[in-house]
Amino acid sequence: MNTELKINVSIAERNFPIKIEAEKEYIYRKAAKLLNDKLLSYRKTYQGLADKDLLGMIAYGYGVQILEKNLDKSIDKSFEELSIVDKELTTIIDDLYK
């Protein structure tokens, strides 16, 4: 059974109340920490930009990472499927020349 939990996470010095599954609390808190750590790093690198701009850049970067991982998984799956087709074709060709 999933127990719902209300927590507050702080991102860019702003608090956000959210409802989550209790067993996933660690994930949400870890995500907030990663985001805040990245924001601190970006503040040093891109001095003078507003937090909302920095958060947009961070979100874009994480989006690219997700798409790259999904693409890698898609490519791996395609290679697996091609390998299966190759084996089947090899079997068919071998059977034709027997």
C-alpha positions as CSV (number, residue, x, y, z in Angstrom):
1,M,0.0,0.0,0.0
2,N,1.3,3.4,-0.9
3,T,1.2,5.9,1.9
4,E,0.9,9.5,0.8
5,L,3.1,12.0,2.4
6,K,3.2,15.8,2.3
7,I,6.7,17.3,2.3
8,N,8.2,20.7,1.5
9,V,11.2,20.9,-0.8
10,S,13.3,24.0,-1.2
11,I,14.5,24.9,-4.6
12,A,16.3,28.2,-5.2
13,E,15.3,29.4,-1.7
14,R,11.6,28.8,-2.4
15,N,9.6,26.2,-0.7
16,F,7.3,23.9,-2.6
17,P,4.7,21.7,-0.7
18,I,4.2,18.5,-2.6
19,K,2.3,15.2,-2.0
20,I,4.3,12.1,-2.8
21,E,4.4,8.4,-2.0
22,A,6.2,8.0,1.3
23,E,8.6,5.4,0.0
24,K,9.8,7.8,-2.7
25,E,10.7,10.7,-0.3
26,Y,14.4,10.1,-0.6
27,I,14.2,10.5,-4.4
28,Y,12.3,13.8,-4.2
29,R,14.7,15.2,-1.6
30,K,17.8,14.0,-3.6
31,A,16.4,15.6,-6.7
32,A,15.9,18.9,-4.9
33,K,19.5,18.7,-3.6
34,L,20.9,17.9,-7.0
35,L,19.0,20.9,-8.5
36,N,20.1,23.3,-5.8
37,D,23.7,22.1,-6.1
38,K,23.6,22.6,-9.9
39,L,22.0,26.1,-9.4
40,L,24.9,27.1,-7.0
41,S,27.4,26.0,-9.7
42,Y,25.6,27.9,-12.4
43,R,25.4,31.0,-10.3
44,K,29.2,31.1,-10.1
45,T,29.6,30.4,-13.8
46,Y,26.9,32.6,-15.2
47,Q,27.0,35.6,-12.8
48,G,24.3,38.2,-13.3
49,L,21.7,35.8,-14.7
50,A,18.4,35.5,-12.9
51,D,17.6,32.2,-11.1
52,K,14.7,31.6,-13.4
53,D,17.1,31.7,-16.4
54,L,19.6,29.5,-14.7
55,L,16.8,27.0,-13.7
56,G,15.7,27.0,-17.4
57,M,19.3,26.2,-18.5
58,I,19.5,23.4,-15.9
59,A,16.1,22.0,-16.9
60,Y,17.2,22.0,-20.6
61,G,20.5,20.2,-19.6
62,Y,18.6,17.5,-17.7
63,G,16.2,17.1,-20.6
64,V,19.0,16.5,-23.0
65,Q,20.5,13.9,-20.7
66,I,17.2,12.1,-20.5
67,L,16.8,12.1,-24.3
68,E,20.4,10.9,-24.7
69,K,19.7,8.0,-22.4
70,N,16.5,7.1,-24.1
71,L,18.2,7.2,-27.5
72,D,21.0,4.9,-26.2
73,K,18.3,2.5,-25.0
74,S,16.5,2.7,-28.3
75,I,19.7,2.1,-30.2
76,D,20.6,-0.9,-28.0
77,K,17.1,-2.3,-28.6
78,S,17.4,-1.9,-32.3
79,F,20.7,-3.7,-32.3
80,E,19.1,-6.6,-30.4
81,E,16.3,-6.7,-32.9
82,L,18.7,-6.6,-35.8
83,S,20.7,-9.4,-34.2
84,I,17.6,-11.6,-34.0
85,V,16.6,-10.9,-37.6
86,D,20.2,-11.7,-38.7
87,K,20.1,-15.0,-36.9
88,E,16.8,-15.9,-38.5
89,L,18.0,-14.9,-41.9
90,T,21.2,-16.9,-41.5
91,T,19.1,-19.9,-40.5
92,I,16.8,-19.5,-43.5
93,I,19.8,-19.1,-45.9
94,D,21.6,-22.1,-44.3
95,D,18.4,-24.2,-44.8
96,L,18.2,-23.2,-48.5
97,Y,21.7,-24.4,-49.2
98,K,21.4,-27.8,-47.4
